[in-house]
Amino acid sequence: MNPRRQLGTAILGGVAGAGLAWYAATRVWWTETIPRREPLPPTTTDHTGADLAAWIVPLAIVALAGAVALYATRGAARTTLAAVIALAGLAVTIGGGYGLTREPGVWPAATTLGGLAVVAVAVLALRTGARWPHMSNRYERASRPRAATTSLSDDPVAMWNALDRGEDPTSLNIGKMAPGEGSSG
């Protein structure tokens, strides 16, 4: 599989796993019924995965955002991000597993499965993420603007082209004003 396709698969897998964990953690995992004295009816309370392990939802959101951010990072930042995603996925998996031991059901299992998918994406990013493509730096500002290399005084198109290249079209025109031009105070 080529690196671009691996990155796309990782992003989709991370989003799907984190989204599944997030959704499953907000579903009802068990219902608690507390009997009361007559004539009062019993009290019924629904509990979600977030009630059992409050960290699941925020960490699923972190994993979701991290999976999308894999595209925007490179180098050490991508490695650090993959480690954070792995920790978030591991914590979500632990929360789902804890729910399975307490009250086995579909939603704790789905949370665990989503967390495992996030961990798998993070491991893939740690192993092969250095070869993946990243966002272009086309629009990043250079450390110092370059001076224009041609005379741009009479050609507005040339001025715009210089701006597109990252050159400063005014750098050659400084000090070349005709007498009486410029701001008067």
C-alpha positions in Angstrom: 0.0 0.0 0.0 1.4 3.4 -0.9 2.0 6.0 1.8 -0.8 8.3 0.7 -3.3 5.4 0.9 -1.9 4.4 4.3 -2.4 7.9 5.6 -6.0 8.0 4.3 -6.7 4.6 5.9 -5.2 5.7 9.2 -7.2 8.9 9.3 -10.5 7.1 8.4 -9.7 4.2 10.8 -8.9 6.7 13.6 -12.0 8.8 13.0 -14.2 5.6 12.8 -12.7 4.1 16.0 -12.9 7.3 18.0 -16.3 8.1 16.7 -17.6 4.6 17.6 -16.1 4.8 21.1 -17.6 8.3 21.6 -21.0 7.2 20.5 -21.0 3.9 22.4 -19.8 5.7 25.6 -22.9 7.9 25.5 -25.4 5.0 25.2 -27.1 3.3 28.2 -24.8 0.5 29.5 -27.1 -0.6 32.3 -30.3 0.4 34.1 -30.4 0.5 37.9 -33.7 -0.1 39.7 -33.9 1.0 43.3 -37.0 -0.3 45.2 -38.8 2.1 47.5 -41.3 1.6 50.2 -45.0 1.3 49.3 -46.8 3.2 47.8 -43.9 4.7 46.0 -42.8 3.1 42.7 -39.2 1.9 42.3 -36.7 4.5 40.9 -35.1 3.6 37.6 -31.8 5.2 36.6 -30.0 4.7 33.3 -26.2 4.7 33.3 -24.0 5.4 30.3 -20.4 4.5 29.8 -19.5 8.1 30.6 -21.1 7.7 34.0 -18.9 4.7 34.7 -15.7 6.1 33.3 -15.9 9.8 32.8 -12.6 9.9 30.8 -13.9 7.9 27.8 -15.7 10.7 26.0 -13.0 13.4 26.3 -10.3 11.0 25.3 -12.3 9.7 22.3 -12.6 13.4 21.2 -8.8 13.8 21.6 -8.3 10.6 19.5 -10.7 11.9 16.9 -9.0 15.2 16.6 -5.6 13.6 16.7 -6.5 11.2 13.8 -7.4 14.2 11.6 -4.3 16.1 12.7 -2.1 13.3 11.4 -2.3 14.9 8.0 -1.2 18.3 9.2 1.9 17.1 11.1 5.3 15.6 10.1 8.5 14.5 11.7 8.7 14.6 15.5 5.3 16.3 15.8 3.6 13.4 14.0 5.4 10.9 16.3 4.4 12.8 19.4 0.8 13.0 18.1 0.8 9.3 17.4 1.9 8.6 21.0 -0.8 10.8 22.4 -3.4 9.1 20.2 -2.1 5.7 21.4 -2.5 6.7 25.0 -6.0 8.1 24.4 -7.0 4.9 22.6 -5.5 2.8 25.4 -7.4 4.7 28.0 -10.7 4.3 26.0 -10.0 0.6 25.6 -9.5 0.3 29.4 -12.7 2.1 30.1 -14.6 -0.1 27.7 -13.0 -3.2 29.3 -13.9 -2.0 32.7 -17.5 -1.6 31.6 -17.5 -5.2 30.2 -16.4 -6.6 33.5 -19.0 -4.6 35.4 -21.9 -5.0 33.0 -21.4 -7.0 29.8 -23.2 -5.6 26.9 -23.0 -4.3 23.3 -22.0 -0.7 24.1 -19.1 -1.5 26.4 -17.9 -3.9 23.7 -18.3 -1.3 21.0 -16.3 1.2 23.2 -13.5 -1.3 23.6 -13.5 -2.1 19.9 -13.3 1.6 19.0 -10.4 2.1 21.5 -8.6 -0.8 19.9 -9.0 0.7 16.5 -7.5 3.9 17.7 -4.6 2.1 19.2 -4.0 0.2 15.9 -4.0 3.5 14.0 -1.5 5.0 16.4 0.8 2.0 16.1 0.6 2.3 12.3 1.4 6.0 12.6 4.3 5.3 14.8 5.8 2.6 12.5 5.2 4.1 9.1 4.1 7.7 9.7 7.5 9.2 8.7 6.9 8.1 5.1 3.4 9.6 4.9 2.7 12.8 3.0 2.0 16.0 4.9 0.4 19.3 4.2 2.2 21.6 1.8 4.2 24.5 3.2 3.3 26.5 0.1 1.5 29.1 2.2 4.0 29.3 5.0 5.8 32.7 5.3 9.5 32.7 4.7 11.7 33.9 7.5 12.6 37.0 5.6 10.7 38.4 2.6 12.8 38.2 -0.5 13.5 41.4 -2.5 11.9 41.7 -5.9 14.4 40.9 -8.7 12.9 43.0 -11.4 11.6 46.5 -11.8 7.9 46.5 -11.0 7.1 50.2 -11.1 4.8 50.2 -14.1 3.5 46.7 -14.3 0.8 45.8 -11.7 0.7 42.2 -12.9 4.4 41.8 -12.2 3.8 43.2 -8.7 1.1 40.6 -8.0 3.4 37.9 -9.4 6.1 39.0 -7.1 3.8 38.8 -4.1 2.8 35.2 -5.2 6.5 34.3 -5.2 6.9 35.7 -1.7 8.9 38.7 -2.9 8.5 42.2 -1.5 7.5 44.3 -4.6 8.2 47.6 -2.7 11.8 46.8 -1.8 13.2 48.0 -5.1 11.0 51.1 -5.2 12.2 52.5 -1.8 14.0 55.8 -2.4 13.0 55.9 -6.1 10.1 58.3 -5.6 9.9 61.3 -7.8 10.1 64.7 -6.1 6.8 65.7 -4.6 5.5 62.1 -4.3 5.0 60.4 -1.0 3.1 61.4 2.1 3.2 64.9 3.3 2.8 65.6 7.0 
